[in-house]
Amino acid sequence: MSRGLSWFPGHMAAAMREMASSRVKQAHIVVEVRDARVPFSSACNAAAMSVVPARKRSLILMNKTDLSGLSPQTQDGIARRIREEQPDANVLFISAKSQHRTERDVLSVIRQQAAGLSRFSSTTRVVLIVGVPNVGKSTILNCIRRSSACKVAAQPGCTRIISEHKLPGLLLLDSPGILPPNIPDEVTAARLALTHAIPDHSVDKHDLVTYLLQCLKTLPAALGGLSSNVSNTETLLEEVARRRRFHLGNDGEWDVDRAASFLVAEYRAGNLGRLCLDPLDEFGVLPVERCRHPPRSSHC
């Protein structure tokens, strides 16, 4: 694996300064969105959350649960572990693809929490939505608003400024995804890169495939009949490139870089099996189910 990563573009620094503003500090409710495939690695960093009083961190949304392979029992274990550190936190596992359910469940919890606030405070409750890049904050906001007004893209860093969106009795603040200026832990960096919290141009795809091969022992089988003995990254990439006919020029070489990009994209789409990358046992979560759902056929 490569060394730890650093991806902290200017809009993140600007967003950090804006989050320290009075407008954000006036938030009544904070909704933190995480990726269920990395439920702990995708937690907001301490610097980003330091501007928000701990008592306001009231709802954690685990998005993309449909890609995580987590059973309801394991989801409960993750929620219990989080509440050990944040006793007042509500933890909700969702998939923003299920728009009606997301709108109903998320808005219901937000309104319940808003109703529990002091009746002497402002009648309009300010809800701040935070999270690392590409966890689906804007998609969730669009579900809640029944609108597609918030720009959504597959690349991290789409949201660059804090934007306001009004609902009856609520003011929603959508914030840019923020990562720490440096991610010294290469394994955490790999998990965030595989779930696309870090842009592809900042990482070595070969390293990501190496890590994915370590996590997903069934990867060769998921690719439609590759030998289960394929444990070397370069051998795997050459075989995938050969089967997919990924040629590099006219000299007969196989394009292993394109093969690496293909495998990473297949994981992100859930075609290699729905897999939680965080080793839940290391985070004190039991039972552990790393890959409950079989992979879809992804024949090379």
N, C-alpha and C positions, 0 to 999 in steps of 0.2 A: 504494500500500500504506500501511497505517497504521503508526504508530510501533511500536517494540518493545513486547512485552507483559510484564505482571507478574501472575503468579498463584501465590501462595505462601501458601495457607491455613494455619491454625494447626496442623493435624495434620502438615503437612510439617515445620514448625519443631520440633514435638515428636519426630517421627521422626528428624530430624537429631541431636537430643540423645540419643535412645535408641541410635542407631547408634554413638555415641561411647562407649557403655557397654562394660563388660568382656565381657559376653555376646557382643556382635557381634565384638569384637576377638579373641575366641577361635575364630572361624570358621576351619576348615581349608581350605575351598574356597569361592570366591565365583563365583556364576553371575550374569552380567549379561545381562539380556534386552533386546534392541533390536527395533525394527520394521524389517523388511527393506526397506520402502518408503523409509525414511530411515535407512540403516545408519550414517551418521556423525552426523547431526543428533540422533538419539535416543540417543547415547552418554550415560552418566551424567556429570553435571557433576563437576568436580574437587572441590568442597566435599563432595559426598556420598560420593565415593570416598576422600577423604583419610584417613578413619578406618580404612581397610582397607589393610594392608601390600601393596605392589605384588606381592610374590611369591605372594600368594593369589588374584590375579585370574586364575583359570585357565580359565574357560569363558565364552564369549560366544555366546548363542543369538540368531540372527536369526529371529525369529518372523514369521508372516504372509508367508512367502516366496511362497505361492500368489498373493498379491495384488501382488507386486513386479515381475513380468515379467523377472526376472534369469535369464539363462542360466547353466548350470553354469560356463562359462568366466569370466563376470563375477563370479560368486560366489567363484571361486578368486582373482580379482584383488582383490576386497574383503578376503578373508582375508589375502592376502599384505600388503596395505597396513596392516592392523591389526597384523599381527605385526612390522612394522618398528618400531612403538612399544612393542608388548607381545610380545616374542619367545616367551614361554612360553604364550601364550594359545592355547587351542583355539577355533576358530570353527566353529559348526554351524548350517546353514540348515535351518529346520524350519517346519512349519505345525501348530500345536496342534490344528487340526481333525482331523488324522490321528492320533488318540489313540494307537493301538497303536504306530505308528512312533515317535511322540514319546516315549512311555514307554520303549521299547526303546533308542532311540539316546541319549537324554539320560541315562537311568539307567546305561547301559553306560559312558559317558564318566565320569560322576561316580564310579562304583565303581572304574574303572581308576585315577583320580586318587587316590581314597581309599586304594587298595591300595599306591600308591607312597609314601605318607607313612610317617614313621618308626614302626616297630613299638613304640617305647617311648612314643609319645604315646597319648592316650585311645583306647580301642577304639571309642567312638562318635564318628564324624566329624561335625562341625558344618558344614552347608552354608547359606550366606547367599545369598538370591535378591534381586537388586536390579534397578532399572530405572526409567525415567521412567514417568509414568502411562499406563495403558491399552495397554501393549505385550503383555499377556497373561501376566503372571507367575503369577497365581492359576490361570489355565486350565492352564498348563504344570504347576504343582504338582498340580493335580487329576489330570492325566494320569499323572504319576509315581506318585501315591498310589492310582490307580484309584478315585478317590472324587470326589464333588462337594461335599465339606465346606467348601472355600474359596469364599466368596461371589464371584460373577463378575457384572459389569455392563458395559453398553456405555459408561457414563459414566466419565471419569477420576475418581480419588479414592475408589474403592470400598473399597480396603484402607487403613485408617487407623492401625493399630498393627502392631507386629511380632508375628507369631504363630508358634507352634512346632508342628511336625508330625513324628511319629516314623515311621521305617521301620527294618527290621532293620539295625543298625549305623550308621544315619544319623539326625541331627537336622536337619530342614529349617527354616530361618527365613525366613518370607515377609515382606518389608518393604513399606511403602507406597511408591508411586511418588513420586519427588522431582524437582522442576525447580529451576533456579537461581531465586533471589528475583526477578531481573530478566533478561529476554531482550532485550538491546539490539538484536540483529540482527533486523530485521523479516522478512527472508526465512526465517531459521531458525524464527521464531515462526509464520510461515504454514505451513511444512512440518509442524511439530508440531501445529498446529491442524487441518490437513487430515487428519492421521492420528489425531486426537482425543486427543492427549496433553494438550491444553488444552480445557477445557469450552466449549461453544458460546456460552454467555452472556458469555464474556470476549472474544469476537472479533466482527469485522464480516464476515458471510458474503459480502457483496459483494466485499470485499477478497480473500477466499479464492477466489472464482470468477475474479477478475481474474488471480490468480497461477496458478490451474489452467488458464486459457485460454492463458497464456503457455507453460506446460509441455506441455500436451496440444493440439497443433495440430489434431488430428483430432476435437476435442471437438464441433464442430457436426455432423460426419458421424456421430459416435457417438450423437447424439440423434435419429437416424432421419430424415435428409434435410434438416436445416437447411442453409442456404446456407453454403458454405465461406468466403464473404466476411465472415461474421459475426465480427468481431474486437473489437467494442465490448461491454463487460460489460453495460451497461444494455439495449442492443438485444437481446443474447442472452437476458437474463432476461425481458424483455417477451415475446419469442417463445416461450420455454419456458412462461411463465405462460399465454399464450394457448392453446397447444396442450394444456396440462394442465388448462385451465379453472380456473385459480387466480384466482378473483374476490376483489376487496377491497371488501366491502360491496355495495351495490346501485347504485352510481353508475357502473358500467361500467369502473372501473379494474382493472388486473391486479395481483395480489399478487406483486410481484417479490421480496419478502423470502422468501415461501414457495418461490418458484422457486429462489432461491439455496440455501435449505436442502435442497431436493430434489436439486440438482446435487452438493452436498457429500456427501450421503448416498449418491448413486449412485457417486461416486468411491470412497468408503470400502468399498462393497460389491463393487467391482471391475467394475461395469457399464459404466464409461466407458473400459475398457482397464486392463490391469495395468501400473502406472507407478511407477518409482522416482523420487522427487522430488529426491533429492540429485543434483547434477551431478557424476557420478563422476569425470569428467576433472579437475575442479577439486580433487578429493581425491587425485589421482595414480593413479586406477584405470583400466586399459585391459585389454581392450576395453570400450567404452562401449555399452550397449544400454538406451536410456531407456524404450522401450515395445515389448517383443518380441511380446506377445500382442495380437491385435486386440480391440477392444471388443465386448462383447455388445450385442445390440440393445436399445436403451433408448428406444423410440419415444415421442416426446412426443405 
